[in-house]
């Protein structure tokens, strides 16, 4: 049984080692919300991927913290559940707020796996000991800078290169990267920056042999993605548009894309992510694990999820040392030759660096039943 005795809510701020620019803007640091659930002498930890402002999705850190402390945690603290899905059902009458709900559900999965003394991936049904990884590269200052940063990561062995694009900066970096590296797996991510009026620009990308174009149109517009897919050859990959198994089914049925970027927090946790994975597999559509500049906690959850069999394309779970001078976990998460080892040990297989967190935490609160 899964007993939830107490919880910790922690906020830390980590400076990025590089300037990360997307169509949303420029990011130089990451604010990381953490939830720790305690039970039976063990702890399960999850990371929130919502941001300070509602850019990627509608959720914010401020709103999520209020929900956690005032609504979600009071529902589960002091209670015992048969498994994480039963715990998730206890939050079932609340609408939306998938990322905040995912924090509770994912921490419960970690705690449950540690209680059973098995790795999280194995508990989810995963089959791999290592997962393929690629990198997501932000918008660079010019074409030569793009080629240089692509070269650096190709030499490091990453198995897919994703370039962030936006209107006015799309064909140029893709053409430069493809001419310099004719054989690499190359993709682009627009983060909803285009409309159907830009079809000509997006169709021009067909000649560069991209694996997919990720989320070119509005986050809430599947019909326009379906229309765009009719007009271009390159497969579309859906990210922000898929927040549930139902979204996945509808999107694939209407041919709004042929690939899904599966982010566990966006869909509400591991159980829902597994359902999206299974639906995509039934349509013959591969999935891959997207990233949200996670610390080691979120990265470890992503790696374990990526062990499921329909994760057939390299994900964004690249080496933690690309992002942070010091991570908040004790274990290194480092890829070699484009492969990330799955952390061994019960649960996520990683543990909080409590000494480091004590020095940098901006918020650290405990909550009891």
ABEGO torsion letter per residue (X at the ends): XBBBABBBBBBBBBBBABBBBBAAEBBABBBBBBBBBBBGGBBBBBBBABBABBAABABBAAAAAAAAAAAAAAAABGBBBABAAAAAAAAAABBEGAAAAAAAAAAAAAAAAAAAGBBAAAAAGBABABBBBBBBBBBBABAAAAAAAAAAAAAAGBABBBBBBBBGBAAAAAAAAAAABAABBBBBBAGGABBAAAAAAAAAAAAAGBABBBGABBAABAAAAAAAAAABABBBBBBAABABAAAAAAAAAAGAEABBBBBAAAAGEAAAAAAAAAAAAAAGBBBBBBBAGBBAAAAAAAAAAAABAABABBBABBBAAAABABBABABBBBBBGGBBBBBBEBEAGBBBBAAAAAAABABBBBBBX
